[in-house]
Amino acid sequence: MGGWECHWDHEREMTTPLRLDAHFRGPVLVVRPAGTLICETYERLRDGLLKFAAEEPRAIVVDLAGMRVTSASLLTVFATVCDRISAWPGVPIVLAAAGHSLRTLLGFSGVSRFVPTYHSVSEALEGLEAAPRRRRQVELPCDPASARLARQVVDQTCHEWGIPGMVPDAAVVASELTDNMVCHARSDGWLRLDLRSNMLTIAVADADSRLPQLRVPGIRGVGGRGLLLVDRLSRMWGTASQLPVGKVVWAVLTIPARRSARKHPGQ
């Protein structure tokens, strides 16, 4: 992973190009925009960062040392990306190495209130290392027993993470998403649990690209009730394509303050 590199070059059709150079520092992707952020490059920077996030690195550090900007309002691109990926894939994004003038604009635009900003890439990496985040992923076979396995994983994990009060709702969501994987996608997959701040994300992946349908079943309706439960129990839910094939169905549950995991030294 450490040797992967990508160059996102937008020189065509633009008088002021913006290039995104990216490389891994361990599991963290460092993206360095080179050029000027103007109206014509705003969407390209936004879409480039979203594309990198879809590859699910542990986190993204945007190294701003080589980027210029013509207007403070354009810097909202970073808040927009942060908001778009906060639920899924849930990849943290931070800014680093901005010069004095750019840091001033970040403060003026309000972006620094929503996206953590550091003086250097090294400082950003240290900050991400210290940030509390937990993840567990298990493989699920295409078998009716997988729903029970999903509930067991949720129960064990929530107790280990100090949020046992989340078990009832989280177990239902994980079980329903797994049933969809088995009964509709008819494929193997995986279950992932993510704990970040006051959010617990539950995601199930399968090999079927067809998106699930939320239906309100009638008296004779068959199926569709599982997603109704997911919709009622979660703060938000959605789907995302998975490379090279398939999809991920995810749901975010809010952890009330009284249920939050206790913080211990080193966590």
Summary of the structure (lengths in Angstrom):
residues: 267
radius of gyration: 20.4
end to end distance: 24.9
largest distance: 64.9
contacts: 824
relative contact order: 0.10
helix: 39%
strand: 28%
